Each structure stands twice: as C-alpha cells, then as structure tokens.
Amino acid sequence: MINCSENHLKCVRSQSRDSEDESWSPTRLLDLEAADDPDQTRVKLSSRAERSSAAQYAVLSYCWGTSKFTALTQTSLDTYSTRGIVVADLPPTLRDAIVIVRELKLRYLWIDALCIIQDSPSDWLDEAIVMSKIFKYAFLNISAAAAADAHGGLFQPRDPSVLNGCAVPDLQCSFSRPWHRGTQHSPLQQRGWTFQEQILSSKIVHYAADQLLWECVEFDACEIHPRGDHGSDATEHADRMFRRRPKREVCDMRISTLEPSGTELKATFRLWSALWEDYSRRNFTYKSEKLVALSGIATEFGRFLGAENYLAGLWRQDLPHSLLWFVPEACTDSTRCSPYRAPSWSWASIDGPVDPCRSDSSQRIIQFEILDATVETRGGGGVFGPVTAGTLRLRARICPIQLTTSFSSRTDRSVRVEDGILHVIQPAQHPWFLFDSAECSRRAHQQPSYLLLLGRFRAEPGLEGLLLAGVDGQKGRFRRLGVLRPARLDGEVDDRKRERGYQMLRSGLRRGLVGHSEDGDMSLPVDEAMRYVVEIV
C-alpha cells in the first residue's frame, strides 16, 4: 500500500483532485476516533463541516443481503451524529471493516448503509450521483469478496494449505488461480452496485475466502504471490489481465490530456460497450437503480465525451453503432424493465444480459439520419439522474412486416410482399431477428410490426435494422421489439444461402416500402428516398 501511494504514478494521478473538487469531501463519514469514546465502542457520523476536505478515508464494498441490520435513517441521523453508533450493534462485515481501518491508522470510513439516509429518496439520489467522487478519491477500498451478505464478515476461516502449499524436496506447491477463486466468482462480483465501486477505486484489498488480494491500477498481488509474480499459470494471467484492463483504461481516460479524436473515440466507445456488457449481467435488489448505479462511471466518461452527449446508457456520438445492441439468443428470461427505467432503444431498458454490436463500423453504409435524441431525468443528477422519458427521432426507410417462425427442420427462409406488408418466414434455428424479450417475440408474431432499415455492409450480405411496434394511439411513434440479426451471428454456414436470404429480404423491403404511406401507424411525410420520420420511445 505504501509502495503504491509513493511509487505508482498512475495510481497517484487517478486519485488527484480535479480543480472543481479540491474542497470536496463526502457528505458524511464515520469518525472512528471520537474524542469522547476512549474505549472505541462507538463511531460517530462526521459531517463535511467537521473535518478537513483533505482527510483520508476508506470505503467498504460489500453485499447487503436480505436480512435487515443497523442503518442510517432520518430518525437516527441526530443520534448517530451526537451520541454515535454502537459498534457491537453492527453486522460482522461492518464491524470488521472498522477494525481494519483503525489498524491502518485511518480515521474515517465510508459505508453506504451508515452514510446515506436510507429512508430519504432525495438524500439517496444526492449521494448516488456523487458516487464516482466517493470511490475515486478514497484512499482504500475494502472489498468483502467472500461475504454473501453484511453478516458474512471479512475474516474468514482459512485453510493453511492454500497459503503454505505442500512440502516437496526442492519444490513448493500451492493452489493456483487465486484471483479466479477469490474474486471472479465471489458474491460481490454478482452485485450491480459494486461494479463501479471496483472500477473507480484505485486501490483495493479483497478479503477473499482463503487469502487477501491486492489490486491497484499498476500492480496486483496476493498472499501466495506477494511480489505479483503469478508463475507460469497462463490461464490465471489471462483472467487477471482481462479483469484489470477496464480499470486501467478508465484510469488512462481519466488522466488523459488528449482531445477526443477518431482513434481515441473508437477506443472509448469500445471500452464503454465492454463495461455495460459486463454490467448488464449483474443483479439488483431494486432494478430501478440500474442506470443510477452506473452513473459514477458514466460521469467519468462524460468528462471525456461531454456529459451533454449521454443518453440513458448510450453516447450521442456512437448512436449509429450502439443502437444495434441485442439480447443473446440463449437468454430466454430477459424482460423489458417495469416500472420505466430507460427508453426501449437503450440496452438499459432490459433486465438481463445484453451484448453490444461488434460489426466493423468502417464497413457500414449508414442508411438513416438521426434528427434528434432527448432524454428527460429527475432529481439533481442532470443527465446521469434517473430517466423518466427518452425519444429518438430519425429519418429512415421503414416497412410493415409480419413474422412467422417455424420450428420445422425443413423450413427455409422466405419473403413475400402482400398488400404492402412484408411477410417473412424464418426457421427457429437461424432466425433473422433477435427479440428483446419473450413478450416482444409474442407481439411481433401476433400482429404486424415494422422493420426500420439502419444500414448495410460493403463487403458482406448482411443488413442492419430494428424491429419496432407502433405505440397505440400515437402515429409515427414506436417502441423497439428487437434487432435484425447481425451477420456475424447469422449461423448460416452456406454463404450462398446466406447471400440469397439477404437478397430476398432487401428485395422484399424495397417492394414493401411502396404503398404503405396511409398505414395506421404512419402519418409523417416521406422524402424522395422513401424515408419516413419516426420517433422511437
């Protein structure tokens, strides 16, 4: 820890205060050295006015679990600030964190349950939107990697053989892959809120089931490899580097002095997509918090990309590409969020795993135009606050489509146009469309929907587009149902068959565009290229 603080330039720079944050400090911290408690049986809440803004503090990352425990409320705020909190009344994980921080000779500790007023939605939102600062400027993150809940504790019973290995003449053997065992599949790695806590913290000590693990921007180590030399275990090395890469890249972006340009922008969008792809697979007690729990990382990206360009989990500059996210075909239990959390064109509207489009954008011929994109939020978080509405307005070619999926092994793809509607029969094995949820699939098969063409490729037969459903009673407004299957996921092994399939779809799309301007869901004008102005909400 001392070596990191003194010699790791990136770690030091990543914790350095931005000019506007020089006097910033968390709203509340636990003071572990209350002057009127010589026996250290209590800790007190310390307000911002009671301490220096330069005071160092640690943070705790942990899983709450389902059992209730002592937490800060509007009723207890005054008591915790004056008389303090009895340490013995806290669950083991919180008690252990206090012991560790005291041993490290730090005076202050931030724990969400005790530093955020849990029954005050306004206080919760105020603290949620500064979460990036809380973890970015923390001296150390104490990670309860092995505890499934707040009662699990940090000090776990340990097997000495894991650390000591086995005695063999001239050779010492020990269990490998400590990071894989200790953090990759820990309860903490499944929780949504801890994702940004670990990305933004420059120094972390993981209290795993069998040993301690150290992680910072420049170095990592564990008790069986204290110098960071993980031996010849190539799998462990690959796991470790894959896990550390996002933290390093976010740090590089944070301390970068470069102006955003083509190369840097592409790398930044790839990083953002990789982050939310991982994040989408995490669990939430309250699913409505999904976007807010990512707002800390989004704030850091906003410094580089411009906060005004943030749109409910997407970035305005990357919209032609990032609209093509999809739910993996194997994820049959994904659902659209309820209550409302994000517009249907954002990956954040899905409860379940979501993958970004990985097509080569340099080979794409864009065939639509974004006219406007707006997102409305509530609270004091600005663009990073809870989303209440979002609209994407664009000009594109759109065609009514009726889908039929056959589960017969003999069924092939077919396209025909009848009464201005594109009738598509697709086999279940290699379908053209990937749906956002089972409900979206039912909607698309029960009544006509709309195929909105976004683009095609120069060297590949594939097309790109969204499957939409009209919003009842609102002409020209649609919600997303799914996406035209990316060519790389087409699954068709016969290239000629794939080419013929997309030729049929292109031909049918051209024919289906003609004569449907009086359709019930369409009332906005078209241009010379048969492109409609539509809104997706």
WOHU-V784244 format. One record per residue. RES is the residue in one small letter. SS is DSSP state (A for helix, B for strand, O for the rest). PHI is phi in radians with two decimals (NA if undefined). OMEGA is omega in degrees with one decimal (NA if undefined). Layout:
BEGIN
<<RES | SS | PHI | OMEGA> <RES | SS | PHI | OMEGA>>
END
This chain:
BEGIN
<<m | O | NA | 178.2> <i | A | -1.13 | 179.0> <n | A | -1.05 | 179.2> <c | A | -1.10 | -176.6> <s | A | -1.14 | -175.3> <e | A | -1.72 | -168.9> <n | A | -2.11 | -178.4> <h | O | -1.63 | -174.4> <l | A | -1.07 | -178.4> <k | A | -1.13 | 179.5> <c | A | -1.12 | -179.9> <v | A | -1.14 | -178.3> <r | A | -1.17 | -179.0> <s | A | -1.19 | 178.5> <q | A | -1.67 | -178.3> <s | O | -1.18 | -175.3> <r | O | -1.32 | 168.4> <d | O | -1.19 | -175.2> <s | A | -0.98 | -178.6> <e | A | -1.33 | -177.4> <d | A | -1.93 | -175.6> <e | O | -1.05 | -179.5> <s | O | -1.81 | -177.3> <w | O | -1.37 | 174.5> <s | O | -2.68 | 178.1> <p | O | -0.95 | -178.9> <t | O | -0.99 | 179.8> <r | B | -2.40 | 172.4> <l | B | -2.40 | 172.7> <l | B | -1.45 | 176.3> <d | B | -1.58 | -175.3> <l | O | -1.57 | -178.2> <e | O | -2.21 | 179.9> <a | O | -1.05 | -173.0> <a | O | -1.10 | -176.4> <d | O | -1.64 | -178.8> <d | O | -2.37 | -176.5> <p | O | -1.10 | -179.7> <d | O | -1.50 | 177.7> <q | O | 0.96 | 177.0> <t | O | -1.60 | -179.1> <r | B | -2.29 | 168.8> <v | B | -2.26 | -177.5> <k | B | -2.00 | 171.4> <l | B | -1.34 | 179.2> <s | B | -1.94 | 178.5> <s | B | -1.44 | -178.8> <r | A | -1.03 | -176.7> <a | A | -1.29 | -174.7> <e | A | -1.59 | -175.6> <r | O | -2.58 | 177.4> <s | O | -1.27 | 177.2> <s | O | -1.17 | -179.6> <a | O | -1.56 | -178.0> <a | O | -1.08 | 179.2> <q | O | -1.37 | 179.5> <y | B | -2.58 | 174.2> <a | B | -1.85 | 176.4> <v | B | -2.19 | 178.8> <l | B | -2.04 | 171.6> <s | B | -1.84 | -175.7> <y | O | -2.76 | 174.6> <c | O | -1.66 | 179.0> <w | O | -1.21 | -171.7> <g | O | 1.43 | -175.2> <t | O | -1.79 | -178.9> <s | O | -1.37 | 179.6> <k | O | -1.30 | 176.0> <f | O | -2.64 | -177.2> <t | O | -0.99 | -179.9> <a | O | -2.57 | -178.7> <l | O | -1.37 | 176.1> <t | O | -2.27 | 177.5> <q | O | -1.06 | -179.7> <t | O | -1.25 | -174.8> <s | O | -1.59 | -175.9> <l | A | -0.99 | -177.4> <d | A | -1.16 | -179.7> <t | A | -1.12 | -178.7> <y | A | -1.16 | -178.0> <s | A | -1.46 | -176.5> <t | A | -1.86 | -178.0> <r | O | -1.55 | 178.3> <g | O | 1.69 | -178.6> <i | B | -1.98 | 178.1> <v | B | -1.28 | -175.6> <v | A | -1.06 | -178.3> <a | A | -1.12 | 179.6> <d | A | -1.44 | -177.0> <l | O | -1.51 | 177.0> <p | O | -1.20 | -172.9> <p | A | -0.94 | -177.4> <t | A | -1.08 | 179.8> <l | A | -1.25 | 177.6> <r | A | -1.10 | -179.2> <d | A | -1.09 | 179.2> <a | A | -1.08 | 178.4> <i | A | -1.11 | 177.9> <v | A | -1.04 | -177.7> <i | A | -1.11 | -177.3> <v | A | -1.12 | 176.7> <r | A | -1.12 | 178.6> <e | A | -1.13 | 178.4> <l | O | -1.44 | 178.4> <k | O | 1.12 | 171.6> <l | O | -1.69 | -176.1> <r | O | -1.61 | -170.1> <y | B | -2.09 | -179.0> <l | B | -2.47 | 176.1> <w | B | -1.93 | 174.6> <i | O | -2.27 | -172.5> <d | A | -1.00 | -176.5> <a | A | -1.10 | -175.9> <l | A | -1.90 | -178.0> <c | A | -2.02 | 174.3> <i | O | -2.12 | 179.8> <i | O | -1.25 | -167.9> <q | O | -1.24 | 179.3> <d | O | -1.82 | 177.4> <s | O | -2.12 | 179.7> <p | A | -1.00 | -178.5> <s | A | -1.21 | 178.3> <d | A | -1.18 | 178.4> <w | A | -1.03 | -179.1> <l | A | -1.20 | 178.3> <d | A | -1.02 | -179.2> <e | A | -1.34 | -179.0> <a | A | -1.09 | -175.5> <i | O | -1.40 | 174.5> <v | O | -1.93 | -178.1> <m | A | -1.05 | 179.0> <s | A | -1.08 | 179.5> <k | A | -1.22 | -177.7> <i | A | -1.00 | -176.9> <f | A | -1.52 | -180.0> <k | A | -1.14 | -175.5> <y | O | -1.67 | 177.8> <a | O | -1.20 | 177.6> <f | O | -1.19 | -176.1> <l | B | -2.70 | 173.1> <n | B | -1.85 | 175.9> <i | B | -1.67 | -172.2> <s | B | -1.82 | 179.2> <a | O | -1.48 | -170.0> <a | O | -1.14 | -172.8> <a | O | -1.67 | -174.4> <a | O | -1.55 | 179.6> <a | O | -1.34 | 178.1> <d | O | -2.71 | -175.8> <a | O | -1.18 | -179.9> <h | O | -1.66 | -176.5> <g | O | -1.34 | 178.5> <g | O | 1.38 | 178.6> <l | O | -1.67 | -176.4> <f | O | -1.66 | -175.3> <q | O | -1.66 | 170.9> <p | O | -1.07 | -172.1> <r | O | -2.11 | 175.9> <d | O | -1.61 | -176.9> <p | A | -1.02 | -177.1> <s | A | -1.14 | 178.7> <v | A | -1.12 | -178.8> <l | A | -1.53 | -174.2> <n | A | -1.53 | -178.8> <g | O | 1.21 | 179.3> <c | B | -2.14 | -175.7> <a | B | -1.46 | 174.6> <v | B | -2.29 | -178.8> <p | O | -0.88 | 178.4> <d | O | 1.08 | -177.6> <l | B | -2.68 | 174.2> <q | B | -2.14 | -178.6> <c | B | -1.93 | 176.2> <s | O | -2.52 | -179.7> <f | O | -1.18 | -175.9> <s | O | -1.71 | 177.4> <r | O | 0.98 | 179.9> <p | A | -1.09 | -179.5> <w | A | -1.22 | 178.6> <h | A | -1.09 | -179.0> <r | A | -1.26 | -169.7> <g | A | -1.50 | -174.5> <t | A | -2.25 | -172.3> <q | A | -1.02 | -177.7> <h | O | -2.04 | 178.4> <s | O | -1.38 | 177.8> <p | A | -0.96 | -176.9> <l | A | -1.13 | -178.1> <q | A | -1.28 | 179.8> <q | A | -1.65 | -173.8> <r | B | -1.57 | -175.6> <g | O | -1.11 | -175.2> <w | A | -1.12 | -176.6> <t | A | -1.33 | -178.9> <f | A | -1.04 | -178.4> <q | A | -1.28 | 177.1> <e | A | -1.04 | -177.0> <q | A | -1.47 | 176.9> <i | A | -1.23 | -172.9> <l | A | -1.49 | -179.0> <s | O | -1.35 | -178.4> <s | O | -1.38 | 179.5> <k | B | -2.27 | -179.1> <i | B | -2.36 | 166.9> <v | B | -1.92 | 179.0> <h | B | -1.60 | 174.1> <y | B | -1.61 | -176.3> <a | O | -1.49 | -174.4> <a | O | -1.17 | -173.8> <d | O | -2.14 | 179.0> <q | O | -2.96 | 174.7> <l | B | -1.57 | 176.9> <l | B | -2.26 | -179.3> <w | B | -1.87 | 179.5> <e | B | -2.44 | 170.1> <c | B | -2.43 | -175.3> <v | O | -1.12 | -173.4> <e | O | -1.82 | -169.3> <f | O | -2.74 | 167.5> <d | B | -2.52 | -176.4> <a | B | -2.74 | 176.4> <c | B | -2.59 | -173.5> <e | O | -1.17 | 178.9> <i | O | -1.50 | 175.1> <h | O | -2.33 | -173.3> <p | O | -1.13 | 179.6> <r | O | -1.63 | 179.3> <g | O | 1.47 | 179.0> <d | O | -1.49 | -175.7> <h | O | -1.62 | 174.4> <g | O | 1.21 | -172.8> <s | O | -1.78 | -179.4> <d | O | -1.32 | -175.5> <a | A | -1.14 | -179.8> <t | A | -1.15 | 177.7> <e | A | -1.08 | 179.5> <h | A | -1.08 | 179.8> <a | A | -1.12 | 177.6> <d | A | -1.04 | -176.9> <r | A | -1.11 | -178.3> <m | A | -1.18 | 178.3> <f | A | -1.10 | -179.3> <r | A | -1.21 | -175.4> <r | A | -1.41 | -172.7> <r | A | -0.99 | -179.9> <p | A | -1.03 | 179.1> <k | A | -1.06 | 179.4> <r | A | -1.09 | -176.1> <e | A | -1.21 | 175.7> <v | A | -1.13 | 177.1> <c | A | -1.11 | 179.2> <d | A | -1.04 | 179.0> <m | A | -1.16 | -177.5> <r | A | -1.10 | -175.6> <i | A | -1.69 | -178.3> <s | O | -1.20 | 175.6> <t | O | -1.89 | -178.4> <l | O | -1.36 | 171.8> <e | O | -1.38 | 179.7> <p | O | -0.99 | 177.7> <s | O | -2.33 | -175.2> <g | A | -0.95 | -177.2> <t | A | -1.15 | -178.7> <e | A | -1.14 | -179.8> <l | A | -1.13 | 179.5> <k | A | -1.06 | 179.3> <a | A | -1.12 | -179.6> <t | A | -1.17 | 178.5> <f | A | -1.16 | 176.4> <r | A | -1.10 | 178.7> <l | A | -1.11 | 179.4> <w | A | -1.03 | 179.9> <s | A | -1.10 | 179.0> <a | A | -1.11 | 179.9> <l | A | -1.17 | -177.0> <w | A | -1.27 | 174.7> <e | A | -1.10 | 175.9> <d | A | -1.12 | -176.5> <y | A | -1.07 | -177.5> <s | O | -1.11 | -178.3> <r | O | -1.61 | -178.7> <r | O | -1.61 | -174.2> <n | B | -1.82 | 179.0> <f | O | -2.32 | 170.6> <t | O | -1.20 | 176.7> <y | O | -2.05 | -174.3> <k | A | -1.17 | 178.1> <s | A | -1.12 | -177.2> <e | A | -1.53 | -169.7> <k | O | -1.00 | 179.6> <l | O | -1.29 | -179.0> <v | A | -1.11 | -178.7> <a | A | -1.26 | 174.9> <l | A | -1.89 | -172.1> <s | A | -1.14 | 178.6> <g | A | -1.12 | 177.1> <i | A | -1.17 | 179.0> <a | A | -1.05 | 178.1> <t | A | -1.08 | 178.4> <e | A | -1.14 | 176.2> <f | A | -1.13 | -179.6> <g | A | -1.11 | 176.1> <r | A | -1.14 | -177.6> <f | A | -1.64 | -174.3> <l | A | -1.71 | -175.6> <g | O | 1.69 | -176.6> <a | A | -1.03 | -178.9> <e | A | -1.15 | -178.8> <n | A | -1.65 | -179.2> <y | B | -1.44 | -175.2> <l | B | -2.35 | 172.9> <a | O | 0.89 | 177.7> <g | O | 1.74 | 177.3> <l | B | -2.09 | 177.6> <w | B | -2.08 | -174.7> <r | A | -0.92 | -176.1> <q | A | -1.16 | -175.5> <d | A | -1.90 | -174.3> <l | A | -1.02 | 179.8> <p | A | -0.97 | -178.0> <h | A | -1.65 | -170.5> <s | A | -1.33 | 175.6> <l | O | -1.22 | -172.1> <l | O | -1.65 | 174.2> <w | O | -1.08 | -178.7> <f | B | -2.64 | 174.7> <v | O | -1.53 | 179.6> <p | O | -0.94 | -174.0> <e | O | -1.04 | -177.5> <a | O | -1.31 | -176.9> <c | O | -1.55 | -173.9> <t | O | -1.50 | -177.6> <d | O | -1.83 | 177.0> <s | O | -1.17 | -179.1> <t | B | -2.41 | 171.8> <r | B | -1.37 | -173.4> <c | O | -1.07 | 174.2> <s | O | -2.64 | 6.3> <p | O | -1.25 | -174.2> <y | O | -0.99 | 178.8> <r | O | -2.31 | -175.9> <a | O | -2.84 | 176.9> <p | O | -1.14 | -174.7> <s | O | -1.13 | -179.3> <w | O | -1.48 | 176.8> <s | O | -1.80 | 175.9> <w | A | -1.02 | -177.1> <a | A | -1.24 | 177.2> <s | A | -1.42 | -175.8> <i | B | -1.84 | 169.4> <d | B | -1.64 | -177.0> <g | O | 2.41 | -178.1> <p | O | -1.11 | 177.4> <v | O | -2.35 | 178.1> <d | B | -1.96 | 175.5> <p | O | -1.42 | 173.3> <c | O | -1.22 | -179.7> <r | O | -2.03 | 177.7> <s | O | -1.14 | 179.1> <d | O | -1.28 | -175.7> <s | A | -1.14 | -179.7> <s | A | -1.23 | 179.7> <q | A | -1.70 | -175.6> <r | B | -1.58 | 170.7> <i | B | -1.82 | -175.5> <i | B | -1.31 | -176.4> <q | O | -2.15 | 175.1> <f | O | -2.55 | -177.8> <e | B | -2.32 | 176.6> <i | B | -1.44 | 180.0> <l | B | -1.59 | -178.6> <d | B | -2.92 | 174.9> <a | B | -2.52 | -178.0> <t | B | -2.31 | 175.9> <v | B | -2.36 | 177.1> <e | B | -1.85 | -179.9> <t | B | -2.27 | 177.0> <r | O | -2.15 | 178.7> <g | A | 1.42 | -175.7> <g | A | -1.61 | -176.0> <g | A | -1.50 | -177.6> <g | A | 1.05 | -176.8> <v | A | -1.16 | -178.2> <f | A | -1.67 | 179.4> <g | O | -1.42 | 178.6> <p | O | -1.03 | -175.5> <v | B | -1.48 | 177.2> <t | B | -1.93 | 179.0> <a | B | -2.90 | 176.9> <g | B | -2.76 | -177.7> <t | B | -2.35 | 174.9> <l | B | -1.99 | -177.8> <r | B | -1.95 | -176.5> <l | B | -2.56 | 177.2> <r | B | -1.99 | -175.4> <a | B | -2.76 | 174.4> <r | B | -1.43 | -176.3> <i | B | -2.44 | -174.3> <c | B | -2.46 | 174.6> <p | B | -1.15 | -174.8> <i | B | -2.48 | 174.7> <q | B | -2.03 | -175.6> <l | B | -1.72 | 170.3> <t | B | -2.34 | 178.1> <t | B | -1.96 | -179.7> <s | B | -1.85 | 179.2> <f | O | -1.73 | 175.7> <s | O | -1.36 | -179.8> <s | O | -1.19 | -178.6> <r | O | -1.62 | -177.1> <t | O | -1.29 | 174.4> <d | O | -1.98 | 178.0> <r | O | -1.19 | 175.4> <s | B | -2.58 | -177.8> <v | B | -2.38 | 173.0> <r | B | -2.53 | 178.9> <v | B | -2.01 | -179.7> <e | B | -2.48 | -179.1> <d | O | 0.97 | 177.0> <g | O | 1.33 | -179.5> <i | B | -1.92 | 177.9> <l | B | -1.45 | 178.7> <h | B | -1.66 | -176.2> <v | B | -2.09 | 171.5> <i | B | -1.87 | -179.2> <q | B | -2.20 | 176.1> <p | B | -1.32 | -180.0> <a | O | -1.17 | -175.1> <q | O | -1.27 | 179.0> <h | O | -2.24 | -176.2> <p | O | -1.24 | 176.9> <w | O | -1.36 | -171.5> <f | B | -2.03 | 171.8> <l | B | -1.91 | -173.8> <f | B | -1.67 | -178.9> <d | O | -1.26 | 179.3> <s | O | -2.85 | 176.4> <a | A | -1.10 | 177.9> <e | A | -1.13 | 176.7> <c | A | -1.11 | 178.0> <s | A | -1.12 | 178.8> <r | A | -1.07 | -179.9> <r | A | -1.08 | -177.6> <a | A | -1.22 | -179.0> <h | A | -1.58 | -176.6> <q | A | -1.50 | -179.8> <q | O | -2.64 | -176.9> <p | O | -1.01 | 175.0> <s | B | -2.12 | -175.8> <y | B | -2.38 | 173.6> <l | B | -1.78 | 178.9> <l | B | -1.84 | -175.9> <l | B | -1.43 | 179.0> <l | B | -1.81 | -178.5> <g | B | 3.10 | 175.7> <r | B | -2.49 | -176.9> <f | B | -1.92 | 179.6> <r | O | -1.23 | -171.0> <a | O | -1.94 | -177.9> <e | O | -2.12 | -178.6> <p | O | -1.37 | -171.5> <g | O | -1.22 | 171.9> <l | B | -2.02 | 175.4> <e | B | -2.23 | -179.1> <g | B | -2.97 | 179.3> <l | B | -2.01 | 173.6> <l | B | -1.73 | -172.7> <l | B | -2.16 | 172.0> <a | B | -2.18 | 178.8> <g | B | -1.17 | 175.8> <v | O | -1.47 | -175.6> <d | O | -0.96 | 174.2> <g | O | 1.36 | -178.4> <q | O | -2.29 | -177.0> <k | O | -1.11 | 179.0> <g | O | 1.42 | 179.3> <r | B | -1.97 | -174.0> <f | B | -2.44 | 169.0> <r | B | -2.11 | -179.0> <r | B | -1.32 | 174.1> <l | B | -1.92 | -176.6> <g | B | 3.11 | -174.5> <v | B | -2.42 | 172.3> <l | B | -1.12 | -170.8> <r | O | -0.93 | 176.9> <p | O | -1.01 | -176.8> <a | A | -1.00 | -177.5> <r | A | -1.23 | 177.0> <l | A | -1.86 | -173.9> <d | O | -0.99 | 178.0> <g | O | 1.47 | 179.3> <e | O | -1.30 | -176.4> <v | O | -1.49 | -179.1> <d | O | -1.58 | -177.2> <d | A | -1.07 | -179.9> <r | A | -1.16 | 178.9> <k | A | -1.16 | 177.9> <r | A | -1.08 | -179.2> <e | A | -1.07 | 179.2> <r | A | -1.10 | -179.6> <g | A | -1.09 | -179.1> <y | A | -1.26 | 174.3> <q | A | -1.11 | 177.1> <m | A | -1.06 | -178.5> <l | A | -1.15 | 178.7> <r | A | -1.12 | -179.7> <s | A | -1.12 | 179.1> <g | A | -1.14 | 178.6> <l | A | -1.11 | 178.7> <r | A | -1.11 | -178.7> <r | A | -1.26 | -179.9> <g | A | -1.24 | 179.3> <l | O | -1.22 | -174.1> <v | O | -1.49 | 168.7> <g | O | 1.52 | 179.9> <h | O | -1.99 | -177.6> <s | O | -1.18 | 179.0> <e | O | -1.67 | -178.5> <d | O | -1.03 | -173.7> <g | O | -1.06 | -178.3> <d | O | -1.60 | -175.3> <m | O | -2.06 | 175.9> <s | O | -2.45 | -178.1> <l | O | -1.51 | -173.3> <p | O | -1.25 | 175.9> <v | B | -1.91 | 175.6> <d | O | -1.72 | -176.9> <e | O | -1.10 | -179.4> <a | O | -1.59 | 179.6> <m | O | 1.06 | 178.5> <r | O | -1.84 | 179.7> <y | B | -1.66 | 169.2> <v | B | -1.61 | -176.5> <v | B | -2.24 | 174.8> <e | B | -2.11 | 176.3> <i | B | -1.97 | -176.5> <v | O | -2.09 | NA>>
END
